[in-house]
Amino acid sequence: MFESPRPLPGSADADTMITESPSSKELSRPLLSPGQSQVRQIYQESVYLLREYNRLLRTHFRDYVAIFIGILTQVAFYIQFPLVFKYIFDKAIPQRDFGKLGIAAVEILVLLGVGWVGSFVQTRYMSRVGGLVLAKLRADMVTKLHTLPLSFYSNVEPVDLLSRFSNDAERVENSMTRALPFLVESALVTVGCLVTIAFIDWHLAIAAAVLLPIGFVGNLLLGPREAASNSESRQLKNSMLSTVEVLLDSWLMIRAFGERRLLSSRFEHHNDQYTRASSDYSYYINIMPVFADYAVNASLAIIVVIGAIIAMEGGITTGAFIGCFALLRKVADGSAKSARYFAAFHNAIRPFRRIQAFLSEPEVPGERNDTTAFSRLNHEISFDGVSAGYSAGTEVVRDLHFSFKVGTSVAFVGPSGSGKSTILKLIMRIIEPQVGSIRFDGVDLRQLRVDTLRKNSGIVLQESHVFKGTIAENIRFGKPDATDEEVIEAATRAECHDWIMTLSRGYDHPIDEKAGSLSGGQRQRIALARAFIQDSVVMLLDEPTSMLDPITEDQVNDAIRKKGQGRTIVMCTHRLALSRHFDKIIVVDGGRVVESGNHDELIALGGMYRRLWEKQHGFHTSPTGFAITPERLRAIPIFSSLSLVDLGRLADEFSTETYDTGSIIIQQGSTADRFYVAVRGLVEVAVALPDGGSKVVAQLGAGDHFGEIALLRAVPRTATVRALVHTTCLTLTRNRFLRLVEGHPDLLEALEKAMATRQ
């Protein structure tokens, strides 16, 4: 891994923070207290960068030496070249000696050749070494991503993290591979030329040494403003890019509702702020070299006048004056370039510290040296007093005590947010217990090697993630050496082989970054095939069929049961119908286990499971999707007084509608036109606030209903309902309902009374 950076003294600076960890705080502090001078601050920052760059570059020692030799040849060329002209004007021309002129010409050719070779060596090796160092730096950052806890990903913006790999790495590369070598070269050339001038005439050397550093004054005066505007510009750029990312993710919703003002106005606001900050940064970064050029040229003019006076009084020869002038031009050029290169070099301090802060983030504890390989589960999995969360001081699950035998099927059920998925992540060892232990056959999970544990566990995550590549590559992710036949068999079990074969390229069909060419159900079936191909002793499933249509869901459930014979299946689900045939059902609420047993035992218990079952029961598949029974309709308060005959007619009028994650089901202010019963999934109910924000007032899941006022009145909706996960609802439109009750005034009257009672 990348070596830990040497922290610099100072106090907190939020600009470089990624997360609130001690290590990143330490690295993100300003270098000095307010009372210390700007010059000293720049000095300490520069020394820090030089020390860190040296640490990185010295791993390529031979290339490092070649670069330094190349720089020295450049310095020798720029110092010696003007002295040849002094020789020509002082010796060859006055003496009319063509032999000496020829010697000078040969010296010029040799110097040009040596200088060119040195320049080539310096540029070639610096580019090579810099590229290797930055590649290693980016590789270390990618490696770091695999070691970070879940809390890190919850607290960081993706666009801000990506900027470490792009903008920050590019500025460090520019500082290290371009600015630093040219800065060293310019500094050595300037010093060498001044020393040479001193041998010719010490008066000119003193004048040059005093006047030429004025080129750096611009950096001292404008540097702090440039740094502040750069920091602000970077942050505002990330905010602007985040709004663009939201626009890209929400394009379907925008088109569907024909509403782009809200998200567009957010973009315009952040874009205007970024434009202002970017303009300020561009001004400061461009005005500093201009200031340096004019300051250096002004000082050079003064020195030339002084030299001309000395020459006119006979203090130096014409050749010496011409040689000094050429040397002074190089000193002036070196001073101006040094100011520019130093700005480019020093401007990497904040990007470099942001990268270092990221590399110093606390990691998930590594495996102990005494961990052993996991091969097969033979007896049971047990939780002994386990409490855990996603960050220190928080507990999502508390004091969990349960166990289940090998070869059994276990379902974790309960309300949304109860901790089901967290329990699955604990078994996967994605997060660690804060208290207690999880044991496989009596062995603490922390004593088992993570790689062998994952290899022997088939996993389907709730998000059903697929990556850019082909369908076959995504399925093979579960078993990289799988044959084509194994891929096809896994896809067939997951009920996705037939539709894959309808694609023009079959299993070689490409998937883009966001899998836009695949539906949610297709992604879920690929994820299932990925788990099936592992042929693991333990299968861990998190809502494995939430995005499938009813018929495919039944087929996939049959495949899971067949695949699970003789294996241990652990599943989290909101859908109690999926868990009905499991050997053991564990009910979780508020992070605690409240009930456990099989389906019949829990129904007889009459507790939370039974209440959830009764709310979700009464739905069945139909040729067009789902249907609701009259008995289930009667459980809805507004229909409770209707007869089963009337409820049967009413049930036939419902139709099935599905909504992808994030879809708006009801928009506040829109005209009410239908009633909803959630069959599966999870929705969020929110109301708009006067300040333009919104407040979540409820979450509704399978079996819940909403929007009943629409059956009687076309009034504006009073809240927005959004799908939090893939959601399926049965809907009844007001027009269908009114047609049904036209010949049954008693039905309409009963519904009016029920509605009035609720109000």
Sequence and secondary structure as in RCSB ss.txt:
>XXXX:A:sequence
MFESPRPLPGSADADTMITESPSSKELSRPLLSPGQSQVRQIYQESVYLLREYNRLLRTHFRDYVAIFIGILTQV
AFYIQFPLVFKYIFDKAIPQRDFGKLGIAAVEILVLLGVGWVGSFVQTRYMSRVGGLVLAKLRADMVTKLHTLPL
SFYSNVEPVDLLSRFSNDAERVENSMTRALPFLVESALVTVGCLVTIAFIDWHLAIAAAVLLPIGFVGNLLLGPR
EAASNSESRQLKNSMLSTVEVLLDSWLMIRAFGERRLLSSRFEHHNDQYTRASSDYSYYINIMPVFADYAVNASL
AIIVVIGAIIAMEGGITTGAFIGCFALLRKVADGSAKSARYFAAFHNAIRPFRRIQAFLSEPEVPGERNDTTAFS
RLNHEISFDGVSAGYSAGTEVVRDLHFSFKVGTSVAFVGPSGSGKSTILKLIMRIIEPQVGSIRFDGVDLRQLRV
DTLRKNSGIVLQESHVFKGTIAENIRFGKPDATDEEVIEAATRAECHDWIMTLSRGYDHPIDEKAGSLSGGQRQR
IALARAFIQDSVVMLLDEPTSMLDPITEDQVNDAIRKKGQGRTIVMCTHRLALSRHFDKIIVVDGGRVVESGNHD
ELIALGGMYRRLWEKQHGFHTSPTGFAITPERLRAIPIFSSLSLVDLGRLADEFSTETYDTGSIIIQQGSTADRF
YVAVRGLVEVAVALPDGGSKVVAQLGAGDHFGEIALLRAVPRTATVRALVHTTCLTLTRNRFLRLVEGHPDLLEA
LEKAMATRQ
>XXXX:A:secstr
             GGG SSS HHHHHHTS SS TTS HHHHHHHHHHHHHHHHHHHHGGGHHHHHHHHHHHHHHH
HHHHHHHHHHHHIIIIIHHHT HHHHHHHHHHHHHHHHHHHHHHHHHHHHHHHHHHHHHHHHHHHHHHHHTT  H
HHHHHS HHHHHHIIIIIHHHHHHIIIIIHHHHHHHHHHHHHHHHHHHHH HHHHHHHHHHGGGGGHHHHHHHHH
HHHHHHHHHHHHHHHHHHHHHHHHTHHHHHHHT  HHHHHHHHHHHHHHHHHHHHHHHHHHHHHHHHHHHHHHHH
HHHHHHHHHHHHTTSS HHHHHHHHHHHHHHHHHHHHHHHHHHHHHTTHHHHHHHHHHHTS       TT B   
   SEEEEEEEEE SSTT  SEEEEEEEEETT EEEEE STTSSHHHHHHHHHTSS  SEEEEEETTEEGGGB H
HHHHHTEEEE TT    SEEHHHHHHTT TT  HHHHHHHHHHTT HHHHHTSTTGGG EE TT TTS HHHHHH
HHHHHHHTT  SEEEEESTTTTS HHHHHHHHHHHHHHTTTSEEEEE S HHHHTTSSEEEEEETTEEEEEE HH
HHHHHTSHHHHHHHHH SEEEETTEEEE HHHHHTSGGGTTS HHHHHHHHTT EEEEE TT EEE TTSB  EE
EEEEESEEEEEEE TTS EEEEEEEETT EE GGGGT   B SSEEEESS EEEEEEEHHHHHHHHTT HHHHHH
HHHHHHHH 
